[in-house]
Amino acid sequence: MNLFYYPAACSLADHIALIETGTAYKLLSINREKKTEDGRDFLSINPKGYIPTLELDDGTILTENQVILNYIAEQSGKLLPEGGIARWRTLEALAFMSSEIHANYVPFFKDFPEPEKVRACEKLAKAFTILADQMGDRKFLISDEMTIADCYLFWVLMVAPRSGVELPARLRNCFAHMKMRPSVIQAFAEEGLA
Ligand SMILES: N[C@@H](CCC(=O)N[C@@H](CS)C(=O)NCC(=O)O)C(=O)O
């Protein structure tokens, strides 16, 4: 399968999940003109025009980070608790990070007016506190085992400094230990990140 990505963008979560689960994949970047690395028109592949976009071996296209992460987990049988409340907490955390954190990064990515940035900072600070409280003393967000929520969490924490919001210590520590995982080191190398 092909993962369309921009270096250091939210597709990094899916990239890490692919490596963690041992799934075979090919990375394809997209340039400013929305041409893919293998010379195709990206908008004809995904009219939404954004990444992550997953192209399955039969040509099927999947979009939306939460869905792609779920697909990778379901296909591999890894990174998603099989049942019980932990499974729902994982999905809940993905939805929370997407709508309450990722969406509130937009004012910083697109340089919105200051009042919108201030409002976003307030929401982000609250959301980070909620995640840190939820994490408690566990190694990862949901349990001591890594899940797809942690793949997304890693990217969310990596980007947090752009907002200027200080991360709670638990999240800073989680980011530091995840950064040393072989999957993260490999993903950074493959995306050409420092
Ligand atoms: N709703 C999408 C949003 C994905 C998204 O925001 N992707 C950004 C990168 S982090 C992107 O491709 N932006 C480029 C654009 O919108 O042209 C998801 O959750 O997957």
Ligand as a Chemical Component Dictionary entry (heavy atoms), coordinates in Angstrom:
data_LIG
# 
_chem_comp.id                   LIG 
_chem_comp.type                 NON-POLYMER 
_chem_comp.pdbx_formal_charge   0 
_chem_comp.three_letter_code    LIG 
# 
loop_
_chem_comp_atom.comp_id 
_chem_comp_atom.atom_id 
_chem_comp_atom.alt_atom_id 
_chem_comp_atom.type_symbol 
_chem_comp_atom.charge 
_chem_comp_atom.model_Cartn_x 
_chem_comp_atom.model_Cartn_y 
_chem_comp_atom.model_Cartn_z 
_chem_comp_atom.pdbx_ordinal 
LIG N1  N1  N 0 -9.411 15.761 8.310 1  
LIG C1  C1  C 0 -8.081 15.367 7.926 2  
LIG C2  C2  C 0 -7.143 16.568 8.064 3  
LIG C3  C3  C 0 -5.744 16.218 7.621 4  
LIG C4  C4  C 0 -4.864 17.444 7.550 5  
LIG O1  O1  O 0 -5.113 18.459 8.204 6  
LIG N2  N2  N 0 -3.782 17.339 6.767 7  
LIG C5  C5  C 0 -2.884 18.443 6.565 8  
LIG C6  C6  C 0 -1.478 18.114 7.035 9  
LIG S1  S1  S 0 -1.361 17.833 8.798 10 
LIG C7  C7  C 0 -2.784 18.730 5.088 11 
LIG O2  O2  O 0 -2.625 17.846 4.271 12 
LIG N3  N3  N 0 -2.844 20.020 4.737 13 
LIG C8  C8  C 0 -2.626 20.453 3.378 14 
LIG C9  C9  C 0 -3.837 21.004 2.760 15 
LIG O3  O3  O 0 -4.915 21.033 3.410 16 
LIG O4  O4  O 0 -3.697 21.412 1.612 17 
LIG C10 C10 C 0 -7.584 14.187 8.772 18 
LIG O5  O5  O 0 -7.920 14.135 9.958 19 
LIG O6  O6  O 0 -6.906 13.323 8.231 20 
# 
loop_
_chem_comp_bond.comp_id 
_chem_comp_bond.atom_id_1 
_chem_comp_bond.atom_id_2 
_chem_comp_bond.value_order 
_chem_comp_bond.pdbx_ordinal 
LIG N1  C1  SING 1  
LIG C1  C2  SING 2  
LIG C1  C10 SING 3  
LIG C2  C3  SING 4  
LIG C3  C4  SING 5  
LIG C4  O1  DOUB 6  
LIG C4  N2  SING 7  
LIG N2  C5  SING 8  
LIG C5  C6  SING 9  
LIG C5  C7  SING 10 
LIG C6  S1  SING 11 
LIG C7  O2  DOUB 12 
LIG C7  N3  SING 13 
LIG N3  C8  SING 14 
LIG C8  C9  SING 15 
LIG C9  O3  DOUB 16 
LIG C9  O4  SING 17 
LIG C10 O5  DOUB 18 
LIG C10 O6  SING 19 
# 
